[in-house]
Amino acid sequence: MASHIVGYPRMGPKRELKFALESFWDGKSSAEDLQKVAADLRESIWKQMADTGIKYIPSNTFSYYDQMLDTTAMLGAVPPRYGWNGGEIGFDVYFSMARGNASVPAMEMTKWFDTNYHFIVPELGPDVKFSYASHKAVTEYKEAKALGVDTVPVLIGPVSYLLLSKPAKGVEKSFSLLSLLGKILPIYKEVISELKEAGASWIQFDEPTLVMDLESHKLQAFTGAYSALESTLSGLNVLIETYFADIPAEQYKTLTSLKGVTAFGFDLVRGTKTLDLIKGDFPKGKYLFAGVVDGRNIWANDLAASFSTLETLEGIVGKDKLVVSTSCSLLHTAVDLVNETKLDKEIKSWLAFAAQKVVEVNALAKALAGQKDEEIFSANAAALASRKSSPRVNNEAVQKAAAALKGSDHRRATNVSARLDAQQKKLNLPILPTTTIGSFPQTMELRKVRREYKAKKVSEDDYVKAIKEEIRKVVKLQEEFDIDVLVHGEPERNDMVEYFGEQLSGFAFSANGWVQSYGSRCVKPPIIYGDVSRPKSMTVFWSTLAQSMTARPMKGMLTGPVTILNWSFVRNDQPRYETCYQIALAIKDEVEDLEKNGITVIQIDEAALREGLPLRKSEQAFYLDWAVHSFRITNCGVQDTTQIHTHMCYSNFNDIIQSIIDMDADVITIENSRSDEKLLSVFREGVKYGAGIGPGVYDIHSPRIPSTEEIADRINKMLAVLETNILWVNPDCGLKTRKYTEVKPALKNMVDAAKLLRTQLASAK
């Protein structure tokens, strides 16, 4: 019975690792305490898989921070600023690379393919001296073995490691990272030899970059690397694992003809086209690890459908060469449904978190071996049938409204410059108008009052009174600083997606459905299980209350449909764009309600628009088309005098600037303070942008308080490439995570800088 798990969540069912890490970082517990929590977690994961009956159990997929950082440590590729002098890398150097320390900044973090997980990007160059500096892979293999579990050690493959790295500061941008292959392979050989000595019979290399569009020299690197490793690997079974998309034909050909490789793993959930390649030609005598259980969502598998796919594959590769697997590591899904005691029973029956997916993989493997557990299969079929026909999933009115969208592209009646004129007549703003992005600091008292209201410990009246007081404080503060367009500070909101999801139908929420985002930080995505609609207004009460406290314009604050979609677990029984259009219609109702109630500036955040971009060029245009369309649906019905803002939370959108222009917002604010130059270069290269734009003038992710001069200097840099009459002045993101002691001086300096430049511009005239 051949079953395999690509990788498993490390945080623990109740975020045990998160709390252990944070306690260690705060100096409240020792390294030994942290190591004990980690060892207990690893043991329980290995034992759970072994007890379920999984044959190929992974080791070395546990990490204290990130698996790419673990590989950097293994290769001794520590940037010089961390002052490492050789020897086994310990927590101090490891966590300094991940988080920075008092004297040097952290390494850059970026998204792992198109997931919401982030990895630490290796900084490489021609002078890096590689050495075998972390024996974690071997230690963990031995640790499992001592517990009676023979595991498959997992390493990030050498080619993907280099392709996901970046040239270090001071190294030519054009430096070929793949030129380092010859320098890192000797260390991979050492690791492999030690694993062999320790008794390993299988080894797994994750090479997910194989699913990307690759130039031929990058493809050849795979052939070269595995030829070079062939003699070291002899005597081992070698699995190369790919995931997150179907694998292009050229890459498939290269992969399946690699020397010394015994087995190939494919994501057959997101990579359905790979099935055709396997049917066309699969190398004789090799193993196929078939990823039929979805590692990136929380829905129960359709066991009957998976079983039929597996039977087809068995006919191609042979009974003894087919292994049932997950589509990718289960790192990207929640840990265990067992802890969801409050979740609705019917909805719960439709779900499978990581622990349940291990059981599904095993049930499919048993069925293939002729020991089908009829009870599991029939319960699964019943749950799927209930999900299909449930009135909670299907709302005919919503389906009709979404279907009716097909005919139009939902643009506002007039062009952006005419609208900006009409808005200016109404709003009467100075040049370089100032605003903030939305949230203000969330104090302990504020979180406490929200928590107690949720637990029914304070009455609704008392809760409203407390929130009202907080809004009054935030409004007064902004007026004192003389900010032009105000916000209410969002004291009533826990999270920019959850807050809306809780008020929309078609959403469910878990208590412990946490997923690692980076390091110890976890997110708890809402679950979109059914048709989405808005039973009643969501923000009108608070926005109109805030507007009544001031004569200045008060921004309504909404999260856009694409961001709600990309930060949720999305239903898998209809295309993503259909769900997105439904959310867009719900937000449209809210926008029009705010306008009716006298809110003239409305911000619709699309922080995560770029995050949903498909991995492959050929699929990107279609995604951008429906994502941008969804945004336009939300505000196509407002008057010219209503100003629509949006906010975007990333800087590398140079490649999608046309789509951003196509969103047709009146004003766009952008998080760019860590990469000013990158962003402004777009406009320098002659992209014509006629709408209002506010590139963040200071970085809110850092406690640093920028001076008036520094902010004025940044605004001047922006004025060099952007028209005076379209530039806005704002921080680069919401202020929720900062303290008031940081926010007050920073905002004061920001407004002073804008005023300074207004004076200079006026006298220049």
N, C-alpha and C positions, 0 to 999 in steps of 0.2 A: 504494500500500500504506500504509494509514493506521494508525500505531501511536503510542502515547503512554504516558509514565510520569508518574504524579502527583508523585512526589518520590523521593529516594534517600537511603540512610543516609550520614551524614557522617563517621562515626568511622574509616572505612577498614577493609580486610579484616583487618588485624592490630592494630586500635585505634591506628593511627598518630596520629590527632588527639588522642586521650586523652593519650598520652604527651607529645606536643608541648605541649599546654595545661598539664599538670601541671609540666612542666619550666619553662615560662615563668612560671607562678604562683610557683614556688619560686625564681625569680631565677636559674635555671641556664642559661637561654637568652634570646636577644633577641626583640623583636617581629618582626624580619626573619626569624629562624629559624622562628617560628611561622607567619608569612605564607607562607613558602616551602613548608612541609609542606602547608598548606591549598591553595595554588595547585596543587601536584602532585596532590593528591587530586581536586580539581575537574577538572583536565585528564584524569586517567585515567577518571573517571566519564563525562564528556562523550564522550570518544573511544570508550569501551567501548560506549555506547549508539549512537553514530553508526556504528561498525563493525558492530554487530549489524543495523543497518537501521532503527532507530527514527526516525520522522519528527518527532514533536513531543517534543523533549528539554527537560526543565525546567532553568531556571537560577534562582538565588536561593533554592534549597531547602537549599543548604549553610548552616551556621551555626556560629559559634564557641561558641554556648551554646544558643540557642533562637530559633525563628522569630518568636514573639510578642515577645520582647525586641528582635529586629531591627526589628520594626514600631514598637515604642515609640521606638527610636532614630531611625528614619526620620521619625517625627512630632515628634521633639524633646520627648517627654513625660517628661522626666527629673524625678523628685521633687526638690524643692529641697534635701533633706538631702545630696545628692551634690555640691553646690557647682559645678555646671556653669554656665559663663558664655557659652553660645552657641558657634557654630562647629561644624565637623564633629566628631561624637562619636568619640573614640578608645578604645583598649583600657581605659585607666584608668577612665573613667566607666562604660563598658559592663560591665566585670567587677565594678566596685563595686556596680552595680545587681543583678548576678546573685549575687554572693557576699558582699556587704558588704565593709567594710574596717576598719582598726584603730579608726576612730571612729564609724562608722554601720552599722546592720544592713542586710542584704540585703532585696530586695523579696520578697514572699510567693511561694511556689511551690505549684502545685496540679496535679492530674492532668488531662491532655489528654483530655477526654471519658472513655470507659471503657477507655483503654489504660493501660499501665504507664509511659508517657512523662509527664514533668512540664514545665509551662511557667511562665514568670515572669509573674505577674499584674500588668497595668498598674494604677497607682494614679491615678485621675482625679478631677477636680472642676471646678466652674464657673470657677476662676481659672487653669487650666492654659493657658499660652501655647504653642500648637503652632507649630513651624517645621520646615522641611525640613532635617534635621540629620544624615542618613546616606544617602549616595548609593550604598549597597551594591548595590541591585537593578540600577542602570544600569551600575555598574562591572563587575559579574559578567557582564551581558549582553555588554558590549564585550569582556571578557576571552575569553569563549567564541568570539565572532565572529572575534577575532584568531587563534584556533586553527582557524578554518575551520568552526566549528559554529554554525549559526543556531538559537538556543534560544527557548523560550517562557518569558519571565520570570514568576515566580510571586509574588503578593502575598497576604497574609492580607486578605480582603475587609473593607471598612470597617465593615460592620454586625456581622459576627462579632467583629471586634476589640473593638468597644465592648461587645457582649453578654458577652464573656469577661473584661471588666475589673471592677474594684471601686472604690467610692468611697474616696478616700484618707482617712487618719486626719483626723478633724476635719471631714470633710464629712458632711452628713446622710446616714444610711443610705438614706433614701428618694430621694436625688438620682437624676434620670433620666440615665443614662449616654448614652442615645440623643440627648439634647438637645445633645450635642457634635458630632453628625454634620456640621452646617453648618461647624464649625471644622476638622474634619480633612479634609473633601473637597477644599478648595483645595490641600492638600499632595499628596493622591492625584493631583490634576490635574497638578501640577508633575512628579511622577514619571512619569505616563503620557506627558506631552508630551516629556520627555527620552528615554523609551524609543522613542517614535515617531521622534524625530530620529536616534537611534542606529541606526534601521533595523529595529526589531522589527515583525513583521507579526501576531503573536499575543500575547495576554496572558492569564494565568490568575489568577482570583481564587478563593481557597479560602474558601467560605462554609459550613463544616460545621454551623453552628448551625441551618441550615435543616432538619436531620433531627430537631430537638428539638420538644417540645410548645411552641408559641409563641402568646402572646396576639396578638390582631389588630393592636394598635398596633406590636408588634415586626415583624410581617409587613409592615406598611405601610412600615416604615423601609427595607426592601429596595427596594420600588418607588420610593420617594423618592430613595434614594441613587443608583440606577443611572440614573434620569431625569436627575438633576443631572450625572452623569458623561457622559451620552450624547454631547454635542457634542465633548467632549475625546477620547472613544473612537472617534469616527468615523474610518474608514479602517483601523481595527484589527479583527482577528477577536478576539472576546472569549469566553473559556471561563469559565463558573462551575462550580466543582468542589464536589461534596458527598460526604460519606463517613461510614462507621461504622453506618449503619442505613438502613432504607427511609424514603423521604421521604413524610410524610403528604400526603393528597390536596390539602388547602388550600394547603400550602407548594409543592406541585408546580405548582399553577395559578398562584400568584404568580411562581414562578421562571420558568416557561416563557413568561410574558407580559412579562418585564422588557424595558425599552427598550434598544436598542443592544447586546443580547447575541446572539452568533452560535451558541454551543455550550453544551451542558449535560453535566456529568459525573456519573454515578451509581455508587454501590457496589452491584453486582448480586450480591455474595457474601453480605453481611449484609443486603442490601435486596432480597430476591427479590420482595416485593410491588410494588416499583417497576415491575417488568416489566408488570404489569397496567395501571398508569397510562399507561405508554408505548404499550401496545397500544391503550388506549382513546382516547388523543389526544396526538399529538406535533406540535408546530408545524411547518408546511411550510417546507422550505428551510433548516432549522436542522441543525446537526451534533449527533449523539449520541456522546458519549465513553462507551463501555460498559465499566465496570470488572468484567471477568470473571475476572481473575487476582488471587487473594487476597493483599493486602498485609500481612495480620496473622497469617499462619501460615506453616509451613515445609513444607507438603505440596505435592507435584507437582500441577499442575492436571490435571483430567480434560479433556484437549484435545478429545476427541470430543463430550462434553457441551457444553463452551463453544462449540464450532464450531456445534453445532445451535442454541443460543441466539442466536448471532450471525447465523445465516442467517434466523431468524425476524425479528430486528430489522432486518435488511437489507431485508426485504419491507415494513417499515413506513416506514423513514426514507430508503430509497434507497441504492444502492451507494456513491455518492460522498460520502454524508454520515455514514457509520458509521466510527467510529474505535475500534480495540481498545485497551483501557487496563487499568491496575491498579485494584483496588477503592478504594485509598487510597494514601498515600505508602508506599514500601517501608522507610521509617524504622523501622517496627515489626517488621521481620523481620531475620534474621541476614544477613550480607553475601555470603559466597561459599562454596559447598560445596567448591570446589577445595582449600581449606585443611584439609578434614576427611580426613586420611590414615588415621586410626585407626578411623573409624566403620565398623561392620559393612557389608559390600558390599550385602547385600540391603536393609537399612534405608535405606542411602544412596540406593538407586535409587527410593525412595518420596518423596524430599525435593526441594525447590527453595528455595534461599535467594534473596536479591535478584538476584544476577547471573543465576541460572537463570530467574528470573521475567521478566527482560528478554527472554531468549531465547524463553520461552513466548509472550509478547505478540507478538513478531515472527513466530513460527511461525503463530500464529492469523491475523495480518494477511495473511501471504503466502497462507495457505490460502484466505482470503476472496477474494483477488485471483486465485484460480485457479492458484496455484503451490504446491500443497500438498507439503510435504516428507514423503513417505511414511515415510521412515526414522524421523524424529522422532515421528510419530504412532504408528507401530507399537511403537516402544520404550516410549512412554508407556502404550499400552494393555497391554503385557506387564507393566510395573511395577505398574499398578493391579490387574491380575488377580492378581499374586503377593501383593500386599498383602491382597486380599480373602480369599484362601484360605489364607494362611500360618498354620501351627499356632502360630507365635510370637505372632500377633495374637489368636487365638481360644483361650480356655480355658473349656471347657464347664462345669466345676464352678463357676467364678467367675460365669459368666452365670446359672446356675441359682440360686446363692446371692443374687445381686442381684435376680433376678426375684421371689424369695420374700419380699423386703422389702416388696412392695407392700401387703400386708394390714394392717400395723401402723404406729402412728406412734412406736413406740419411746420410751416415756417411762419414767423410773425409777418403782419401785413406790410410793414415798411422796413426799409433797410436801417442798419445800425446807426449811421450818422444822423439820419432824420430823427430817430428815436432819442439819441443822446441829446439833441437840441431840445426836443420836447421835455425831456426829463430835467435838463438844466434850468429851463424856464420855471419849472415847478419846484425843484430842490434848491436852486440858487446856491451852489457850492463854490468855494474858492478854487483856484487852480491848485494842483497837487492835494486833492482832498484826502483827509486821513480817516482811517477806519481800523477795526480789528477783525479777526477772522470769525469770532463767534463765542468761544468759551472763555470764561474767566476762572481764576484759580478755584479749585474745589477743596475747601477747608475740611478738616476733620469734623467740625460741628455740622457742616452741610451734609457730608456723607452719613453722619449719624442720624440726622433728622430724616433723610430719605430711607435709610435702613429701617428706622423705627416705624415710619409710616407704612412701609411695605409689610412689616411684621404686625401691623395693626396695634402698635403700642402708643402711637399718638393719633389724635383725631384728624379728620380731613381739614377741619377749620384751623387747627393749630399748624398743620403742615402748610396750608396755603399762606397763613400769616408769616411763617418763617421764610418761605420762598419769596414772598412779596418783599419782605424786609431786605433780603439778599439782593433782589433786582434793584430795589431803590438805591442800595449802596453802590452797586455797579454803575447805574445811570449817573448818580451824583459824581462819582469818581471821573467818569468820562467827560462830563460837563466841565469839571474843574480843570481837566487837562486840555479842554477846548478841542476835543475830537469832533469831526464833522458828521460822520454817520455812525450812529450808536448800535450797540448790540445789548441784549438783555442778560448775557453771560451764561445762559443755559444751566442755572442751578438745579433745575428739576430733572436733568438728564443724566443717566448713568453712562450711556454709550451711544454714539451717533447712529448706530444701526439698531441696536436693541430697543432704544426708546421708541422708534417708529414701528418696529416689528411687533412690539407688545400691543400696539393700537390698531394693527391691521389684521384682517382675518386671513387665514391660510398659513400663519406662522405658529410654531411651537418652540418652547425653550427648555433646555435641559438644565439640571442643577450642577452636574459635574462633567459636562461634555467639553472639557478643556482640550485645546490643541496647542502645541508649542509653536510660538511665532519666532522667537529667538532667545537664546540663553534661558533665563528663568521666566521670561515673559510668555504668558499663555493667553489665548483668546477663546471665547466661548460662542461660536457662531450660532445664530438662530437657525431653525430648521424650517425651510419653506416646503410644506407638504401639500398645499392645495391652492386653488384659485385665490388670488389676492384681491381684496377690496377694502375700502375705508368706510367702516360703519358710521363714524362721526368725526368732526374736526379734531385735529390732534394738537395743534400749537396755537390756535387762534386766541384762546383764553389768555395765555401768558404774553403773547406778542402785543395784543391790544392793551393789556394791562401796562406793559412796559412803555408803549407809545403814549399812553395817557400821562406818564410821568415827565415827559419832555416835549419841547417844541421842535427839537431836531429830528431828522428822519431816524426811525428805529428799524433795523433790518429784521425781516422775518427769516427764520433759520431752518432750512430743511436739508435732509440728506437725499441725494439723487438716486434714481432707480438703479443705475449701473453699479453704484457703490453698495447699495443694499444687497444687490444680487451677488456681487463678487466677494462680499464678506459673510455670506451665509452658506449653509449646506443646502443646495438647490435640488428640488425634485428632479428625478431622472426619467419621468414618464412623458415629458414633452420637451421640445427644444428650449434651450436657455433663453432665446430671444422672446419666446412667447411669454415666459414668466416675467421677463424684463418689461415688456409692453404693459402687462397687467399692473405692475408696480408703478409704472409711469402714469397710468390713468388715475391711480389712487393719489399720487403726489399732485397731479394736475388739479384734482378736486380741491386739495388743500391750498394750492397756490391761488386759485380763484376765490376761495373763501377768505384768505388773508387780504387779497385786493379789495374785496367787497367791504371788509372791515377797516379800511383806511390805511393798510400797510402799503407803502409805495416803493419800498426797496425790499426785494426778496432774494435771499441767497440760497442756491440749490447746490450743495457740495457734491462734487464728483471726484473725491479723493482717489478712488480706486479704478478710474476709467482705464488707465494704462495697464493695471494689473491683470486685466482679463485678456490682454492681447495674446492670441495663439502663438505657439512656439514657431510655427512655420509660416514663412512669407505668404505662401499661396492661400492661407486661410485668414490673413489679417484684414484684408479689405472688407470682407463680409462682416466680420465682427465689428469693425469700426463703424460701418454703415448702420447696423441696427443699434449700436450703443449710442451713437450721436443722435440718431433718430429718436430714441427713447428720451433723451434729455430734452429735445425740442418739443416733444409731446407735452411735457410738464408745463410749459409756459407759452405755448403758441397762442393761447386765447386771451392774454392780458393786453391792456391798453398800452399805447406808445409811451405814456408818461410813467408807467410802472417799470422800475429799473431792476433787471434780472442779473444777479451776480452768480458766479460759480467759483469754487475754490478747488485747486488741484494740489495733491500732496506728493509730488515727486519732481525731479528735475530733468530726468532724461527723456523729455518728450519731443526732442527735436525732430525725431522721425515721424511724429504724428501731428505736427503743427497744423497741417491742412485740415485734419479732422477737428482740431480744437477751434479753428476759425469757423468751421462748419457748424459747430454747436450754436453759434450765433447768440451768445450771451452778450449783455450790454457791458459787463465788467468781469474780468477774470483775475483772481488773485492766485499767486503761485508760490509754493514753497521752493525757494531756489537759493537760499542764503549760503548753502554749502557749495554751490556750484554756479555762482553768478555768471561767470564767464561763459560757461556751457550754454546757459539759457540765452544770454544776450547775443551770442554769436548768431543765433537763428535770425534775429532782427537785423543784425549787421549784414547778414548775407542777402538782405533785400526782400525778406518776406514782408508783404504789406499787411499791417494789422491796424484796423481802424477802430476797434472797440476799446473800451477802457481796460487798462491793465495795471495790476499791482504786484510786481515781483517783490517778495518779502524783503524788507530792508534789515531785518536782524533775525538771528537763529534762536528760536524759542526752545530748542532741544538742549540748550546749554544754559547753565545758571549765570553766565557772563552778562554784564550790563554794558551795552555799547554806548560810547559817548555821542554827544550831538554831532561833533565833527565827523566821526566815523560814519554815522548814518547819512549826513549831508553829502559826504564823499561818495557813498554808494548811490544816492539818488542822482548825483551829477553824472556818474558813470552810465546810469540808465537813460538820463536825458540826452546823452550823446547819441543814442540809437533810437529813442522813442520820442514821439511828439509830446510837448509840454501839456497840451490839452487832454491827453488821454491817460497820463500817468497818475496812479494812485499811490498813497504811502501807507504801508501796513506791515505788521509783523508777518512771519512766513507761515504761521500755523496758529491753531487755537492755544489759549494760555492755561488750559485746564491743569496741566501737570506742574506748573510753576508756582512759586510762592509770591504773595503780595509784595514782600520786601524786594523781590527781583522785578516784578511787573511794573510797580509804580515808577521807579526811576527810568526804566527802559521806555515806557510809553511817554513820559514827560520829554525825554531826549528826542524821541521820534517826532513828536509834534513840534518841538523847538526847531528841529532840523528842517521840517517842512516850511515853517514860518520864515526861517532864515533864507531859504531859497526863494520863497515868494517875494521877499523884499529885494533880493538880488535880481530876480527876473524883472520885477517892476522897474527898478532903476536902470536896468540894461535897456529897457524899452525907451 
